């Protein structure tokens, strides 16, 4: 009896496997090649892939749709969804290029604001690590390009479409990026001081005062300029800025007692040690003049 049941089980299992096998064969035999599919069929496949978060498949389907039906019924929506799929698949440069192309080809489209927002978001993602952790690496190697591009896209969105549903988020991101870019200028200014280039350092500080005057980096920018002018022995200009710093941020760490100014990078010191470079001289010794 037991042997009979085992044989029955094997027979049933074999039958099921054969049914699955022939079902798969039938599916392969009836698969429609892309060149025989309608625009609606390919678009539906792309939608299903997006719904399942299969972004590589969605990208392939949307690109096939663009290639076969560049002026079809779904052409504009295809471009918009391709921007999203590329962004979600971490292809930020491709997402930005697709967004820029959409904006260029469809300047009056009702979803241009979305394309601008996604372009900024892709640049934000590409540059979000570029300016973080600035204290841990040589700032001359940093490229804030993507961050600046994100800021420019969000600014265009806020200017052209102040009532867009995407503008509030863009404005918040702009505020964060502005603070980050201002900090970048300060840190690069300090790098120039360390390398004996006070004029370049002063220019970096001035950029903060002119372009990022409403950011927390302003006191540090003033300190960079003060130190730069002291390196140039322009004591009168340095003192005017020091008075302004004392007024704006009386507790600034480079303001010592009795009106003295603490230089982080004295001009007459030799090139810095690795420890000083990594800590921006906070652990490498300072001189008070």
NORMO-V397114 format. One record per residue. N is the residue number from 1. RES is the residue in three letters. PHI is phi in radians with two decimals (NA if undefined). PSI is psi in degrees with one decimal (none if undefined). NEAR is the number of other C-alpha atoms within 10 Angstrom. Layout:
# NORMO-V397114
n->N res->RES phi->PHI psi->PSI near->NEAR
n->N res->RES phi->PHI psi->PSI near->NEAR
This chain:
# NORMO-V397114
n->1 res->UNK phi->NA psi->-42.8 near->6
n->2 res->UNK phi->-1.10 psi->-41.4 near->7
n->3 res->UNK phi->-1.09 psi->-37.7 near->8
n->4 res->UNK phi->-1.09 psi->-43.7 near->9
n->5 res->UNK phi->-1.12 psi->-38.2 near->10
n->6 res->UNK phi->-1.13 psi->-42.7 near->11
n->7 res->UNK phi->-1.10 psi->-40.5 near->12
n->8 res->UNK phi->-1.09 psi->-42.0 near->12
n->9 res->UNK phi->-1.10 psi->-42.6 near->12
n->10 res->UNK phi->-1.13 psi->-40.4 near->12
n->11 res->UNK phi->-1.10 psi->-44.4 near->12
n->12 res->UNK phi->-1.10 psi->-42.9 near->12
n->13 res->UNK phi->-1.12 psi->-41.8 near->12
n->14 res->UNK phi->-1.10 psi->-42.4 near->12
n->15 res->UNK phi->-1.06 psi->-43.6 near->12
n->16 res->UNK phi->-1.11 psi->-43.5 near->11
n->17 res->UNK phi->-1.10 psi->-40.3 near->12
n->18 res->UNK phi->-1.14 psi->-38.6 near->12
n->19 res->UNK phi->-1.11 psi->-43.0 near->12
n->20 res->UNK phi->-1.11 psi->-42.7 near->12
n->21 res->UNK phi->-1.07 psi->-48.5 near->12
n->22 res->UNK phi->-1.23 psi->-28.9 near->11
n->23 res->UNK phi->-1.14 psi->-41.9 near->12
n->24 res->UNK phi->-1.13 psi->-40.8 near->12
n->25 res->UNK phi->-1.07 psi->-41.6 near->11
n->26 res->UNK phi->-1.14 psi->-38.0 near->11
n->27 res->UNK phi->-1.12 psi->-42.6 near->11
n->28 res->UNK phi->-1.13 psi->-37.4 near->10
n->29 res->UNK phi->-1.21 psi->-28.7 near->9
n->30 res->UNK phi->-1.74 psi->3.4 near->9
n->31 res->UNK phi->-1.12 psi->131.6 near->8
n->32 res->UNK phi->-1.56 psi->127.3 near->10
n->33 res->UNK phi->-1.10 psi->152.8 near->7
n->34 res->UNK phi->-0.99 psi->-38.5 near->14
n->35 res->UNK phi->-1.25 psi->-5.6 near->8
n->36 res->UNK phi->-1.88 psi->-2.5 near->8
n->37 res->UNK phi->-1.49 psi->151.0 near->12
n->38 res->UNK phi->-1.43 psi->165.5 near->13
n->39 res->UNK phi->-1.02 psi->-41.9 near->18
n->40 res->UNK phi->-1.13 psi->-36.6 near->13
n->41 res->UNK phi->-1.14 psi->-46.1 near->13
n->42 res->UNK phi->-1.16 psi->-39.8 near->18
n->43 res->UNK phi->-1.08 psi->-40.0 near->22
n->44 res->UNK phi->-1.12 psi->-39.7 near->14
n->45 res->UNK phi->-1.08 psi->-40.8 near->15
n->46 res->UNK phi->-1.10 psi->-42.0 near->27
n->47 res->UNK phi->-1.10 psi->-41.6 near->18
n->48 res->UNK phi->-1.11 psi->-39.9 near->14
n->49 res->UNK phi->-1.14 psi->-40.6 near->19
n->50 res->UNK phi->-1.12 psi->-42.8 near->20
n->51 res->UNK phi->-1.07 psi->-32.9 near->11
n->52 res->UNK phi->-1.59 psi->3.1 near->11
n->53 res->UNK phi->1.06 psi->32.5 near->14
n->54 res->UNK phi->-1.67 psi->78.9 near->16
n->55 res->UNK phi->-1.25 psi->-33.3 near->21
n->56 res->UNK phi->-1.09 psi->-43.8 near->15
n->57 res->UNK phi->-1.12 psi->-42.2 near->17
n->58 res->UNK phi->-1.07 psi->-43.7 near->26
n->59 res->UNK phi->-1.05 psi->-45.1 near->22
n->60 res->UNK phi->-1.09 psi->-42.2 near->15
n->61 res->UNK phi->-1.18 psi->-43.2 near->22
n->62 res->UNK phi->-1.17 psi->-38.9 near->27
n->63 res->UNK phi->-1.18 psi->-36.3 near->17
n->64 res->UNK phi->-1.11 psi->-39.3 near->18
n->65 res->UNK phi->-1.12 psi->-44.3 near->25
n->66 res->UNK phi->-1.06 psi->-42.4 near->20
n->67 res->UNK phi->-1.16 psi->-42.9 near->11
n->68 res->UNK phi->-1.49 psi->-31.3 near->16
n->69 res->UNK phi->-2.30 psi->64.4 near->15
n->70 res->UNK phi->-1.10 psi->-22.6 near->15
n->71 res->UNK phi->-2.14 psi->27.7 near->11
n->72 res->UNK phi->-1.37 psi->-175.7 near->13
n->73 res->UNK phi->-1.11 psi->-32.1 near->11
n->74 res->UNK phi->-1.82 psi->13.4 near->16
n->75 res->UNK phi->-1.07 psi->-46.8 near->17
n->76 res->UNK phi->-1.21 psi->-42.0 near->18
n->77 res->UNK phi->-1.16 psi->-34.1 near->13
n->78 res->UNK phi->-1.06 psi->-43.8 near->23
n->79 res->UNK phi->-1.09 psi->-42.9 near->22
n->80 res->UNK phi->-1.11 psi->-42.0 near->20
n->81 res->UNK phi->-1.30 psi->-27.0 near->18
n->82 res->UNK phi->-1.18 psi->-38.2 near->26
n->83 res->UNK phi->-0.99 psi->-48.1 near->28
n->84 res->UNK phi->-1.12 psi->-45.9 near->25
n->85 res->UNK phi->-1.10 psi->-41.3 near->25
n->86 res->UNK phi->-1.12 psi->-42.3 near->21
n->87 res->UNK phi->-1.08 psi->-46.2 near->22
n->88 res->UNK phi->-1.19 psi->-22.1 near->17
n->89 res->UNK phi->-1.62 psi->12.7 near->16
n->90 res->UNK phi->1.12 psi->24.2 near->15
n->91 res->UNK phi->-1.70 psi->70.2 near->16
n->92 res->UNK phi->-1.17 psi->-39.2 near->24
n->93 res->UNK phi->-1.14 psi->-42.6 near->17
n->94 res->UNK phi->-1.14 psi->-37.7 near->16
n->95 res->UNK phi->-1.10 psi->-42.7 near->28
n->96 res->UNK phi->-1.16 psi->-41.9 near->23
n->97 res->UNK phi->-1.09 psi->-40.8 near->14
n->98 res->UNK phi->-1.18 psi->-39.6 near->21
n->99 res->UNK phi->-1.12 psi->-44.6 near->26
n->100 res->UNK phi->-1.10 psi->-39.6 near->18
n->101 res->UNK phi->-1.12 psi->-42.0 near->14
n->102 res->UNK phi->-1.07 psi->-44.6 near->20
n->103 res->UNK phi->-1.11 psi->-40.8 near->19
n->104 res->UNK phi->-1.15 psi->-40.0 near->11
n->105 res->UNK phi->-1.48 psi->-21.3 near->11
n->106 res->UNK phi->-2.33 psi->60.6 near->13
n->107 res->UNK phi->-1.10 psi->-22.3 near->12
n->108 res->UNK phi->-1.86 psi->9.6 near->10
n->109 res->UNK phi->-1.14 psi->141.6 near->12
n->110 res->UNK phi->-1.13 psi->-11.7 near->8
n->111 res->UNK phi->-1.95 psi->24.5 near->17
n->112 res->UNK phi->-1.08 psi->-34.3 near->21
n->113 res->UNK phi->-1.08 psi->-37.8 near->25
n->114 res->UNK phi->-1.14 psi->-42.9 near->20
n->115 res->UNK phi->-1.09 psi->-41.7 near->26
n->116 res->UNK phi->-1.10 psi->-43.2 near->27
n->117 res->UNK phi->-1.10 psi->-45.0 near->25
n->118 res->UNK phi->-1.17 psi->-34.7 near->26
n->119 res->UNK phi->-1.09 psi->-45.0 near->30
n->120 res->UNK phi->-1.13 psi->-39.5 near->31
n->121 res->UNK phi->-1.15 psi->-39.0 near->24
n->122 res->UNK phi->-1.15 psi->-41.5 near->29
n->123 res->UNK phi->-1.16 psi->-38.8 near->25
n->124 res->UNK phi->-0.99 psi->-46.6 near->24
n->125 res->UNK phi->-1.14 psi->-39.3 near->19
n->126 res->UNK phi->-1.16 psi->-33.2 near->18
n->127 res->UNK phi->-1.86 psi->4.3 near->20
n->128 res->UNK phi->-1.18 psi->-21.7 near->17
n->129 res->UNK phi->-1.71 psi->-6.1 near->12
n->130 res->UNK phi->-1.20 psi->-31.5 near->16
n->131 res->UNK phi->-1.99 psi->3.5 near->18
n->132 res->UNK phi->-1.56 psi->147.1 near->12
n->133 res->UNK phi->1.23 psi->34.7 near->8
n->134 res->UNK phi->-1.10 psi->-25.0 near->17
n->135 res->UNK phi->-1.28 psi->-6.7 near->13
n->136 res->UNK phi->-1.87 psi->4.8 near->11
n->137 res->UNK phi->-2.65 psi->166.5 near->13
n->138 res->UNK phi->-1.22 psi->114.1 near->14
n->139 res->UNK phi->-1.18 psi->-22.0 near->18
n->140 res->UNK phi->-1.14 psi->-15.6 near->10
n->141 res->UNK phi->-1.58 psi->-7.2 near->8
n->142 res->UNK phi->-1.44 psi->141.5 near->13
n->143 res->UNK phi->-2.15 psi->105.7 near->13
n->144 res->UNK phi->-1.48 psi->17.2 near->16
n->145 res->UNK phi->-0.95 psi->-50.8 near->13
n->146 res->UNK phi->-1.09 psi->-36.9 near->19
n->147 res->UNK phi->-1.14 psi->-41.3 near->25
n->148 res->UNK phi->-1.14 psi->-38.4 near->19
n->149 res->UNK phi->-1.15 psi->-38.9 near->18
n->150 res->UNK phi->-1.08 psi->-45.0 near->29
n->151 res->UNK phi->-1.05 psi->-43.0 near->25
n->152 res->UNK phi->-1.12 psi->-41.1 near->17
n->153 res->UNK phi->-1.14 psi->-45.1 near->23
n->154 res->UNK phi->-1.13 psi->-36.3 near->29
n->155 res->UNK phi->-1.15 psi->-42.4 near->21
n->156 res->UNK phi->-1.07 psi->-42.4 near->18
n->157 res->UNK phi->-1.06 psi->-48.8 near->24
n->158 res->UNK phi->-1.14 psi->-33.5 near->22
n->159 res->UNK phi->-1.32 psi->-46.6 near->11
n->160 res->UNK phi->-1.39 psi->-32.0 near->13
n->161 res->UNK phi->-2.31 psi->66.2 near->15
n->162 res->UNK phi->-1.06 psi->-24.2 near->15
n->163 res->UNK phi->-1.72 psi->7.1 near->12
n->164 res->UNK phi->-1.15 psi->149.1 near->15
n->165 res->UNK phi->-1.16 psi->-17.5 near->11
n->166 res->UNK phi->-1.61 psi->-12.1 near->18
n->167 res->UNK phi->-1.16 psi->-42.7 near->22
n->168 res->UNK phi->-0.98 psi->-43.5 near->14
n->169 res->UNK phi->-1.17 psi->-39.4 near->12
n->170 res->UNK phi->-1.07 psi->-40.2 near->23
n->171 res->UNK phi->-1.13 psi->-39.3 near->17
n->172 res->UNK phi->-1.12 psi->-42.1 near->11
n->173 res->UNK phi->-1.17 psi->-35.9 near->18
n->174 res->UNK phi->-1.07 psi->-40.9 near->23
n->175 res->UNK phi->-1.09 psi->-44.5 near->13
n->176 res->UNK phi->-1.12 psi->-46.0 near->12
n->177 res->UNK phi->-1.11 psi->-37.3 near->19
n->178 res->UNK phi->-1.09 psi->-44.8 near->22
n->179 res->UNK phi->-1.09 psi->-39.5 near->18
n->180 res->UNK phi->-1.18 psi->-43.0 near->20
n->181 res->UNK phi->-1.18 psi->-36.0 near->21
n->182 res->UNK phi->-1.12 psi->-42.5 near->25
n->183 res->UNK phi->-1.08 psi->-36.9 near->23
n->184 res->UNK phi->-1.03 psi->-44.0 near->22
n->185 res->UNK phi->-1.10 psi->-41.6 near->24
n->186 res->UNK phi->-1.10 psi->-47.2 near->27
n->187 res->UNK phi->-1.15 psi->-37.6 near->25
n->188 res->UNK phi->-1.22 psi->-35.3 near->22
n->189 res->UNK phi->-1.03 psi->-42.6 near->29
n->190 res->UNK phi->-1.14 psi->-35.8 near->31
n->191 res->UNK phi->-1.06 psi->-43.9 near->22
n->192 res->UNK phi->-1.12 psi->-38.3 near->22
n->193 res->UNK phi->-1.06 psi->-42.7 near->25
n->194 res->UNK phi->-1.12 psi->-31.0 near->23
n->195 res->UNK phi->-1.63 psi->8.3 near->15
n->196 res->UNK phi->1.30 psi->36.2 near->20
n->197 res->UNK phi->-2.17 psi->71.4 near->17
n->198 res->UNK phi->-1.13 psi->-33.4 near->25
n->199 res->UNK phi->-1.13 psi->-44.1 near->17
n->200 res->UNK phi->-1.08 psi->-38.1 near->18
n->201 res->UNK phi->-1.12 psi->-43.9 near->29
n->202 res->UNK phi->-1.06 psi->-41.0 near->24
n->203 res->UNK phi->-1.10 psi->-36.9 near->17
n->204 res->UNK phi->-1.15 psi->-42.2 near->23
n->205 res->UNK phi->-1.11 psi->-41.3 near->29
n->206 res->UNK phi->-1.11 psi->-35.1 near->21
n->207 res->UNK phi->-1.06 psi->-38.5 near->17
n->208 res->UNK phi->-1.14 psi->-44.5 near->26
n->209 res->UNK phi->-1.12 psi->-33.2 near->18
n->210 res->UNK phi->-1.52 psi->-40.3 near->10
n->211 res->UNK phi->-1.77 psi->-23.3 near->12
n->212 res->UNK phi->-2.30 psi->44.1 near->18
n->213 res->UNK phi->-1.17 psi->-16.6 near->17
n->214 res->UNK phi->-1.79 psi->23.9 near->14
n->215 res->UNK phi->-1.91 psi->161.0 near->18
n->216 res->UNK phi->-1.18 psi->-8.0 near->14
n->217 res->UNK phi->-1.41 psi->-6.8 near->23
n->218 res->UNK phi->-1.02 psi->-48.2 near->25
n->219 res->UNK phi->-1.01 psi->-42.4 near->26
n->220 res->UNK phi->-1.16 psi->-35.0 near->24
n->221 res->UNK phi->-1.13 psi->-41.0 near->28
n->222 res->UNK phi->-1.07 psi->-40.8 near->23
n->223 res->UNK phi->-1.10 psi->-39.6 near->28
n->224 res->UNK phi->-1.07 psi->-44.3 near->31
n->225 res->UNK phi->-1.16 psi->-42.0 near->29
n->226 res->UNK phi->-1.00 psi->-48.5 near->27
n->227 res->UNK phi->-1.13 psi->-38.1 near->29
n->228 res->UNK phi->-1.08 psi->-44.3 near->30
n->229 res->UNK phi->-1.18 psi->-33.1 near->21
n->230 res->UNK phi->-1.17 psi->-37.1 near->21
n->231 res->UNK phi->-1.08 psi->-32.4 near->21
n->232 res->UNK phi->-1.54 psi->2.7 near->14
n->233 res->UNK phi->1.07 psi->27.6 near->11
n->234 res->UNK phi->-1.67 psi->73.3 near->13
n->235 res->UNK phi->-1.18 psi->-31.8 near->14
n->236 res->UNK phi->-1.15 psi->-46.7 near->11
n->237 res->UNK phi->-1.13 psi->-39.5 near->13
n->238 res->UNK phi->-1.09 psi->-40.1 near->22
n->239 res->UNK phi->-1.19 psi->-38.0 near->16
n->240 res->UNK phi->-1.06 psi->-44.4 near->11
n->241 res->UNK phi->-1.21 psi->-33.4 near->19
n->242 res->UNK phi->-1.17 psi->-37.6 near->23
n->243 res->UNK phi->-1.10 psi->-39.8 near->13
n->244 res->UNK phi->-1.15 psi->-41.9 near->14
n->245 res->UNK phi->-1.07 psi->-42.5 near->22
n->246 res->UNK phi->-1.09 psi->-32.7 near->15
n->247 res->UNK phi->-1.30 psi->-42.2 near->11
n->248 res->UNK phi->-1.38 psi->-39.1 near->13
n->249 res->UNK phi->-2.48 psi->75.1 near->14
n->250 res->UNK phi->-1.07 psi->-20.3 near->14
n->251 res->UNK phi->-1.72 psi->15.8 near->11
n->252 res->UNK phi->-1.04 psi->136.4 near->13
n->253 res->UNK phi->-1.09 psi->-17.4 near->11
n->254 res->UNK phi->-1.61 psi->1.3 near->21
n->255 res->UNK phi->-1.72 psi->112.9 near->19
n->256 res->UNK phi->-1.67 psi->-178.3 near->14
n->257 res->UNK phi->-1.22 psi->157.8 near->8
n->258 res->UNK phi->1.02 psi->35.4 near->6
n->259 res->UNK phi->1.27 psi->14.4 near->12
n->260 res->UNK phi->-1.45 psi->155.5 near->12
n->261 res->UNK phi->-2.07 psi->131.0 near->21
n->262 res->UNK phi->-1.59 psi->117.2 near->18
n->263 res->UNK phi->-1.53 psi->127.8 near->23
n->264 res->UNK phi->-1.37 psi->-27.8 near->21
n->265 res->UNK phi->-2.38 psi->72.5 near->29
n->266 res->UNK phi->-0.96 psi->141.3 near->20
n->267 res->UNK phi->-1.19 psi->-26.3 near->19
n->268 res->UNK phi->-1.67 psi->9.2 near->8
n->269 res->UNK phi->-1.59 psi->149.2 near->11
n->270 res->UNK phi->-1.21 psi->177.4 near->11
n->271 res->UNK phi->-0.96 psi->150.8 near->13
n->272 res->UNK phi->-1.42 psi->157.5 near->15
n->273 res->UNK phi->-1.35 psi->167.5 near->11
n->274 res->UNK phi->-1.04 psi->-39.5 near->11
n->275 res->UNK phi->-1.08 psi->-42.5 near->12
n->276 res->UNK phi->-1.13 psi->-41.0 near->16
n->277 res->UNK phi->-1.11 psi->-44.9 near->19
n->278 res->UNK phi->-1.19 psi->-27.5 near->17
n->279 res->UNK phi->-1.89 psi->10.6 near->14
n->280 res->UNK phi->0.92 psi->40.1 near->21
n->281 res->UNK phi->1.22 psi->6.1 near->19
n->282 res->UNK phi->-1.15 psi->-25.5 near->13
n->283 res->UNK phi->-1.98 psi->8.4 near->11
n->284 res->UNK phi->-1.91 psi->10.2 near->16
n->285 res->UNK phi->1.72 psi->137.8 near->11
n->286 res->UNK phi->-2.28 psi->160.4 near->15
n->287 res->UNK phi->-2.19 psi->138.1 near->11
n->288 res->UNK phi->-1.82 psi->126.8 near->12
n->289 res->UNK phi->-1.92 psi->none near->11
